[in-house]
Amino acid sequence: MKRITISDVAAQAGVSKSTVSHALSGKRPISAATRERIQQAIDALGYQPNPVAQRLAGGRTKTIGYVFPLYAPQIAGLEMKFIASTANEINLANYAFMLLTHPADDVDNLRRFASSGLVDGFILMQVRLEDARVQFLQQAGIPFVLVGRCADNFGLTYVDIDLAHAMTECLTHLTELGHHTIAYLHQDAGDFGFMYRAQREFLSACEEKNVTSFAYPSKLSYESGADAMSALLQQHPEATAVITWNNTVAWGAIDVAQANGRSIPHDLSIISYGHSSLPYASRIPLTVVDIHPEQLAATAARLLLNKLEGDQDDSQVLLESTLIVRESTAVCPNGLSK
C-alpha cells in the first residue's frame, strides 16, 4: 500500500507543500478556509505525519518522555501513582506519554532517544546531585523538568518535596512521644538528591531537638532493610525509634525487630516514607510520610507543558509532605523523659 505523503495532501487540497507544512507546524499563519481544506484532505487520505520528520523540521510531536529509572523488580503503589498521575495530566493536554525506565546514569540511552525526534520534552525522575542527563538536555536545548533537585539548580525547573519540613514533622512526632534515640535507615544510592537532602535534614532536625541519632544505609529491598535493622540492634540496641526511607525497607526492618523480641510499636516505633501496595503492607498500619506523589507528578507535567507552550518561567516548587499517624508509633518505652 502506497504511503500517503505531504505531496498527496497538497495535491488533494490544491495548495503547495509548504502551505501544508506550515499548517501542520503552526509556524506561519494560514487562513481558516485553507486550513479547513487541508484538514479535509488529511482526513480523506488518512495522512499520518512522520514524528521524526516533524521534529527535524522544527515542528512538534505532542509527545512527552517520562524518564523513571526503576530499581526494583516490581512496580509498587508509589511508582504507579507517579506514572498514572503524570500520564493523566499529559493526556488531558492532548499530548502523548512515553515511559522510559533506563538507569539514571545511562545518559547514552537518553541521548539516542532524544536524537530520534520522537518527543518534545522530558520529565526526569531519580535526580542526582551531578546529573549527566541534565547537562545533556541543557546543551541540546531540549525542554525538561525535574522531579527532585541537583546540587546546583540555577536556571533549572523542578518540583520537589520539602524534606526539611518532612523530617521536622517526623522528629516532632517522635520526641513528643518521648523518643530521644532515633535511627534513620537511609537510601544507599550514591549521589541521589533525595538521599543527600533527607539525610542532611534528619541530622539537622536531630541536632535541633537534642536527639541522639544513628544512620544506616539500605538499598531498595526487603533484605537490605532487614540487614540494616540487624546492624542497628546489634550496635545500638538503645534506639527506640526508626525512620525508613521506603516501605519495602520498613517491612524488612520490622520483621528483624520482631524476630529479636521487639514489639512494634511498644518497644520500637517505626515511621516510613511513602505508601506501598505490596502484600505485607497490611500487617501493621504504618505511620507514614505521605509525599503526595500525585501532586508532585501533576505539577511536573504542568510545568513542562507550560514550557512547551512558550512559558519561559523557570519555576522551582517545593511541596510539603503530610505525616499520617497510624499504629507503628507509640510512647517511648523508657517514658517521656530523656
N, C-alpha and C positions, 0 to 999 in steps of 0.2 A: 504494500500500500504506500502510495506517494506521501511523503511528509509535507504537510502544509507549511509554507514559508511566509515571511512578511511580504514577499513579492506577490504571492497569491492574494493576500488580504488587500494590498494596494490596488491590484487589478480589479478585484471584486467591488471595492469601494469607489473606484475611479479617482484615486489620488496617488501621489507619489509615495515611494518607500519611506522617504524622510518624514513625510507627514504622519504616516502610521507609526514610525519610530517615536516621533515627538508626542503623539497621543498616548503611547504606551508608557513612556518615561515621565511625562508631565513636565519636561524641561522647557517647553515652549507653549504659549497659548494656542489653542485650537478652537475654532468656533464650535458652538454646541451642535449645529447641524452636521458639520463634518465629523465630529466625534461620534455622534449617533450613527452616522453612515458606516464609520469604521467598526464600531461595536457590532452592528448588524452583520457586517461581513465576517467578523471574527466568529460570531455565533453560528452563522450559516456554514462556515467552512470547518468549524471545530478547531480553530487555531490555538495552540498552546505555546506561549513564549518560552524560549530557552533561558532558564535562570542564569546560567553561566554567562551567556552572551549578554543578557541584560546587565549583569554586574560589571562586566568588562566594558560595556558601553556607557557606564555611569548611571545605569538605572537601578532599580531596587527589586529585590526578590521577595520582600514581605515575609522573610523567614528570620527567626532569631535562634542562635545556637546557645544552648544551656549546658555549660561545662561543669559537670558534677562528678568528680572522681569518687568512685565507690570502693571502699577498702574492706568491706565485709562481704561474705558470700551471699548474704540475703539483704533485701531491701526492707527495712523495718518501717514502723509508722512515721518516724521523724522524717526520713528521706522521702516517703510518699507524700507527706504534707508539703514539703518544699516543691517537689516536682509537680504535683497536681495544682497547687496554687499559682505557680509560675505559668504553667500551660494555660490555665483558665484565663488569667489576666491578658496573656498574649493573644489568645484566640478571640477574646472579646473585642480586641482592637483589629481583628481581621488579619492578623499575622499568623504564620505557621510556626510550629515549635519543634526544635530538633534537639534531642538529648545526646550529649557526648560524655562518656564516662572514663576516658583515658586518664591516667595519673596526672596529678598537678604538676609534676616536674617533667612531663612529656611535652615540651614546647614544640618539638618537631611535628608531632601529630597535629597539634593545633595549627601550626604554620601551613601544613599541607591542606588541611581542611579550609582554612581561611582563603588560601590561594585558589580554591576551586570556585569561589564566587557564589556559593550556594546560600550564604546568609548575609544579612545586612549588619549584624552586630552580635555581641556575645554578653552573656552573664556568666561571671566566674565565681565558682564556689571553692571552698578549701584554700583560701588565700594565704600565701606565705609572706613573711616579712620582706624577703627579697624574692619577688616572683618574676621569673623569666617570661611568663605569659603576658604579664602587664607590660613589660618592656617591649616585647614584640608588637603587641597591639598598638601601643603608643607610637612606635616607629612606623608602623604600617598605616596609621591614620584610620584604624577601624574603630567605630564606636563600641564602648563596653562599659559595664557597671560591675562593681564588686559586691559580693555578699561577704563582708569581712574587710580587713584593712591590712595594708603593708606597713613597713616601718616609716617610710616617707610617703605621705598621702597628698602632697601638694599637687593640685590640678587633677586629682582623681575623683571620680564619682562613686560613692559607696553607701551601703546601708549595713549597719552592724548593731549588735546588742551592746548596751551599756554595761560592761562587765563590772565596773566599779559599783554601780547600783546593785547588780545581782549578788555580788559577794558580800556587800554590806547587809543586804536583806538576810542572807544565809547566816552570817555571823551574829546579827542582831537576834534572830530567832533562837539560835543555839545558846548564846550567852544568857538570854532571858530565861532559858530552861536550866541554867546553871553550869553549862559546859564551858570549860576553860582549857581543855587539852584536845585539840581538834586536828585531824589529818585531812589532807586533800590527795585523792588518787587522780593525778592529772594526766593529760594526754601525752603519750610518748611518741612524738611525731615531728622531730626536727624543729624547723623554724616556722611552723604554722602560727599565724597571728592570734587565733583563738587561744591556743595553748599558752603562748607567751603572756598575753594580757590577763588571762584567767589566773595563772599562777602568780603574776605580779600583784593583781588586785587581792588575791587571797592573803598573801603575805602582808600587804598593806592594811587590810581590814583587821587581821590578827594583831598587828602591832598597835593599831588604833584602840583596840578593845582589850589590850594586855592579855592576849591569849597565847598559850604555848602551841606552836604549830609544827607539823611534820608534813612532808610531801613525798609521795612515791609515784613513779611513772607507771603507766599502764597503757597497753595497746587496746585497740578496739576488739576485745574478745572476752568471753566469759572466763577463759583460763587465765588471762592476764589480770583480770580483776581479782581472781582467787589468789594468784601469786602475790599480788601487791598487798592484799589484806593479810595473808600469811606472814609476810615480812614485817608488816606493821605490828601484828600481835606479838611476834617474837621479840622485836626490838623495842617497842613502846606499848606494852600492854596497858599502860595507864590512860591511853587515849579513850575518850568516852563518846566521841562523835566523829563521823567521817563524811566528807563531801566527795562525790564521784563525778567525773566529767561526762558520764554516759550511763544509760540504764543497763546496758549489757555488762559493763564493768561492775555496776552496783550489784547485780544478781550473783556474779561470781564471788564478790566480796562478802555478800550476805551469807552464802552457803558455807564459806570457810569460817566465818564468825560463829555461826550456829553450830558447826561441827566441833568448834573449840569451846562450846558451852556458853557462848554469849547469846543472850536473848535480845531480839530486836523488837521494840526499841528500849526495853527496860535496862539492859546493860550497855547497849551501844546504839546511838541514834545515827540514822543514815539520811542524807539528802542527795538527790541526783539531779543532774541537768537533763532536761528533755523528757519526752514520753516514749513509751515503747508498746508495740503490738505483739511482741514475742510471747510465746505460750506461758513462760514462767512469770510474766509480769503481774499476774493477778494474785499471787500468793500472799504478798504483803502490800497493801496500798502505800506506795512510796510518797514521801514528801518530795516535791519536785520543783525545780526552777523551770517554769514554762517560758521558753524563749520566743514564743509566738511565731513559729515558722511560717504560718500562712501570711502573716503581716509582713515579715521580712521578705518573703518571696514576691508578694504582690507589689511591695514598694520598689524592689529592684526592677521588676518588669516595667512598672510605670516610669521609672527614671530613664530606662533605656528607650522606651517608646517615645518619651519626650525628646530625647537626643535625636532619634531618627526622624522626628517631625520638625527638627530645626531649632529646638531649645538648647542653647549652649551653656545653660547653668550647670556648674559642676557641684551639684548638691552633695552634702555629706550628712547622713542621717543616722542618729543613734536612737534606738528604741529601747524602752525599759521592759525588762522581764517581769514576771509575776511569780512570787513564791506561793505555791499551793501546799498547805499543810495537811498531811494525811496521817497515817498510822505508823510511820517509821521513825518518828522523832518523839521524844518524851523527856521528862525531867531527868536531869543527870543523877545517876545512882549515888553519887557522893554528896548530894544535896545542893543547895543553891549558893553555897559559898565556895571560894577557891580552895 
